[in-house]
Amino acid sequence: MSNVRKEPKRSEEREKEKLEGWKPKTSLGKKVKEGKITSLDEILDTGQKILEPQIVEMLLADMESELLLIGQSKGKFGGGQRRVFKQTQKKTCEGNRPKFTTIVVMGNKDGYVGIGYGKSRETVPAREKAIRNAKLNVFKIRRGSGSWQDDSSEPHSIPFMVEGKSGSVRLKLMPAPPGTGLCAHKEVQKILKLAGVQNIWSKTSGHRNTTTNLIMACERALKRLMIVKVEDPSIVEGTYKENIKKEFEAVSEAES
């Protein structure tokens, strides 16, 4: 007998097999499965609620995920190392009942991002819940070059200043010129990077050590980018590549 082991299937192939065997339960999922809806903007612009994560998997195949550090391991005088799982315990007559909480951020690094919260008695189910909720909570943002020091037309930052609040934490995001980078908290940087923002300034106030509130404040600030109505052609909603393609098709049609 040979000692050669069969190579495991790649994650991409497994995801394709899952999507092929997916049986949608909602009318929105059936339309996506049949090919009647081919863009996530058609769902988000009409305010329809996504109830199946497979919808996002089919419309945004290039999504990446990352766990945020919201917990801390036990250490002397609170000096433990940061962890992706936050552990809490409930005192009962039978003993301690631990629970694990985690937060996942997902995005395609081009205008779409989602944040999910998961909690369970074990780490793996908590992570799976967070990934599922992140796919269901996907939203798009506006990007632009709103800094007065910036002369470029590429959407590398945000078009205007926004602010989000959660608990006592207030987070203010401000547009920055090219070369600035992401001047923000490390966990906020992960969210902005997966959202497609490259340069930004930030200012926080309140109890900033509460990472969960800081993440929620960042999510609310990014969602406020879509509230204001703008008519600036340099401001991009969602994917930048698709907007360039639409503009090119419109110009070619006008010339013909």
C-alpha positions in Angstrom: 0.0 0.0 0.0 1.3 3.5 -0.8 1.8 6.1 1.8 0.5 8.9 -0.4 -2.4 10.8 1.1 -5.1 12.4 -0.9 -5.0 16.2 -0.7 -8.0 17.8 1.0 -10.3 19.8 -1.1 -9.7 23.5 -1.1 -12.1 25.8 0.8 -13.2 27.5 -2.5 -14.3 24.2 -4.0 -16.2 23.3 -0.8 -18.0 26.6 -0.9 -19.0 26.1 -4.5 -20.4 22.6 -3.7 -22.4 24.1 -0.8 -23.8 26.8 -3.0 -24.7 24.3 -5.7 -26.6 22.3 -3.2 -28.2 25.3 -1.5 -32.0 25.3 -1.4 -33.2 28.8 -0.7 -36.2 29.3 1.7 -36.9 33.0 1.1 -38.2 34.7 -2.1 -35.1 36.8 -2.2 -32.9 33.8 -2.0 -34.8 32.1 -4.8 -34.4 35.1 -7.1 -30.6 35.1 -6.4 -30.4 31.4 -7.1 -32.3 31.7 -10.4 -30.1 34.6 -11.5 -32.8 37.3 -11.5 -30.7 39.4 -9.0 -27.0 39.6 -9.9 -25.9 42.5 -7.8 -26.0 43.2 -4.1 -26.8 46.8 -4.7 -30.3 45.8 -6.0 -31.0 44.4 -2.5 -29.3 47.1 -0.4 -30.8 50.0 -2.3 -34.3 48.7 -2.0 -33.9 48.1 1.8 -34.7 44.3 1.6 -33.5 42.3 4.5 -31.1 39.4 3.9 -32.1 36.3 5.9 -29.8 33.8 4.2 -25.9 34.0 4.2 -25.7 32.2 0.9 -27.1 35.3 -0.8 -24.0 37.2 0.1 -21.8 34.3 -0.7 -23.1 34.2 -4.3 -23.1 37.9 -4.9 -19.8 38.7 -3.2 -17.5 35.8 -3.8 -14.3 37.7 -2.8 -15.2 38.4 0.8 -12.5 38.1 3.5 -13.1 37.6 7.2 -11.0 38.5 10.3 -11.6 38.0 14.0 -11.4 41.1 16.2 -9.5 41.1 19.6 -12.3 41.7 22.1 -11.1 39.4 24.9 -8.2 39.1 27.2 -6.5 36.0 28.8 -5.9 35.8 32.5 -2.8 37.6 33.7 -1.4 39.2 36.8 -2.9 42.7 37.4 -4.9 42.4 34.2 -1.8 42.0 32.0 -3.1 39.1 30.0 -2.7 38.8 26.2 -5.5 40.0 23.9 -7.7 37.2 22.5 -10.4 36.9 19.9 -12.8 35.2 22.4 -14.2 37.0 25.4 -15.0 34.5 28.2 -17.8 35.1 30.8 -19.1 32.8 33.5 -22.4 32.3 35.2 -22.4 31.1 38.8 -25.0 28.3 39.4 -25.6 25.6 42.0 -24.1 23.1 39.6 -20.9 25.1 39.0 -19.6 27.7 36.6 -21.2 27.9 33.1 -18.7 29.6 30.7 -19.7 31.3 27.5 -17.5 32.6 24.7 -18.2 35.8 22.7 -16.5 36.8 19.5 -16.9 39.5 16.8 -16.1 38.9 13.1 -15.7 41.5 10.4 -16.1 40.6 6.7 -15.5 42.7 3.6 -14.2 42.7 0.0 -11.8 45.6 0.5 -13.9 47.5 -2.1 -16.8 49.2 -0.5 -18.7 46.4 1.3 -18.3 45.4 4.9 -20.2 43.5 7.6 -19.8 43.0 11.3 -21.2 39.9 13.2 -21.6 39.1 16.8 -21.6 35.5 18.1 -22.0 33.9 21.5 -22.0 30.2 22.6 -20.8 27.8 25.2 -18.0 26.7 22.9 -15.6 28.6 20.7 -16.3 27.1 17.3 -20.1 27.6 17.4 -19.5 31.2 18.5 -17.2 31.9 15.6 -19.7 30.3 13.1 -22.5 32.4 14.5 -20.4 35.5 14.2 -19.5 34.7 10.5 -23.1 34.1 9.6 -24.3 37.3 11.3 -21.5 39.3 9.5 -22.8 38.1 6.1 -26.4 39.0 7.0 -25.3 42.5 8.2 -23.3 43.4 5.1 -23.7 47.1 4.0 -22.0 49.4 1.6 -20.2 52.6 2.2 -19.3 55.8 0.3 -15.7 56.6 -0.4 -14.0 59.6 -1.8 -11.2 62.2 -1.3 -12.8 64.7 1.1 -9.7 66.1 2.6 -8.8 69.8 1.8 -5.2 68.7 1.4 -6.1 66.1 -1.3 -6.2 66.9 -5.0 -6.6 63.3 -6.3 -9.9 61.9 -7.6 -9.5 58.3 -6.5 -11.7 57.2 -3.6 -9.0 56.2 -1.1 -10.7 57.9 1.9 -14.2 59.0 3.0 -16.0 62.0 1.4 -16.8 63.8 4.7 -16.5 63.6 8.5 -18.8 61.1 10.3 -19.3 60.3 13.9 -20.6 57.2 15.7 -21.5 56.6 19.3 -22.0 53.4 21.4 -22.2 53.6 25.2 -19.8 56.3 26.3 -17.5 55.8 23.3 -17.6 58.4 20.6 -15.6 57.8 17.4 -15.1 60.5 14.8 -13.7 59.5 11.3 -12.2 62.3 9.2 -10.9 62.2 5.6 -7.2 62.2 5.1 -4.8 62.8 2.1 -2.9 60.0 0.4 0.0 58.6 2.4 -1.6 59.2 5.8 -2.6 55.6 6.4 -5.2 54.4 8.9 -4.6 56.5 12.0 -7.1 54.7 14.3 -7.3 51.9 16.8 -6.0 48.6 15.7 -9.4 46.9 15.6 -10.9 49.9 13.8 -8.1 49.6 11.3 -9.1 46.0 10.5 -12.7 47.2 9.8 -11.6 50.1 7.6 -9.1 48.0 5.7 -11.8 45.4 4.8 -14.2 48.2 3.9 -11.7 49.6 1.3 -10.6 52.7 3.1 -6.8 53.4 2.8 -6.3 56.8 4.5 -8.2 58.3 7.4 -7.9 60.2 10.7 -9.8 59.4 13.8 -10.6 60.8 17.2 -12.1 58.8 20.1 -13.5 59.9 23.5 -15.1 58.1 26.4 -14.1 54.7 27.8 -12.1 53.6 24.8 -10.8 50.4 26.4 -14.3 48.8 25.9 -13.4 47.4 22.5 -17.0 46.1 21.8 -18.4 49.6 22.1 -15.6 51.0 19.9 -16.4 48.5 17.2 -20.1 49.3 17.3 -19.3 53.0 17.2 -17.2 52.4 14.1 -20.0 50.5 12.4 -22.5 53.2 13.1 -20.1 55.9 11.8 -19.6 54.0 8.5 -23.4 53.6 8.1 -23.8 57.3 8.4 -21.9 57.8 5.2 -25.0 56.6 3.3 -27.5 58.8 5.0 -26.5 62.1 3.4 -27.6 62.6 -0.2 -24.7 63.7 -2.5 -24.4 64.4 -6.2 -20.6 64.5 -6.5 -19.3 62.2 -9.3 -16.0 61.7 -7.4 -17.9 59.9 -4.5 -18.2 56.2 -5.1 -20.9 54.0 -3.6 -19.9 50.3 -3.1 -17.5 48.8 -5.5 -15.1 51.2 -7.3 -14.4 48.8 -10.2 -18.1 48.4 -11.1 -18.7 52.2 -11.0 -15.8 52.7 -13.5 -17.3 50.0 -15.7 -20.7 51.7 -15.7 -19.2 55.1 -16.5 -17.2 53.6 -19.4 -20.3 51.9 -20.8 -22.3 55.1 -20.5 -19.6 57.1 -22.4 -19.3 54.5 -25.1 -23.1 54.5 -25.6 -23.1 58.3 -25.9 -20.3 58.3 -28.4 -22.0 55.6 -30.6 
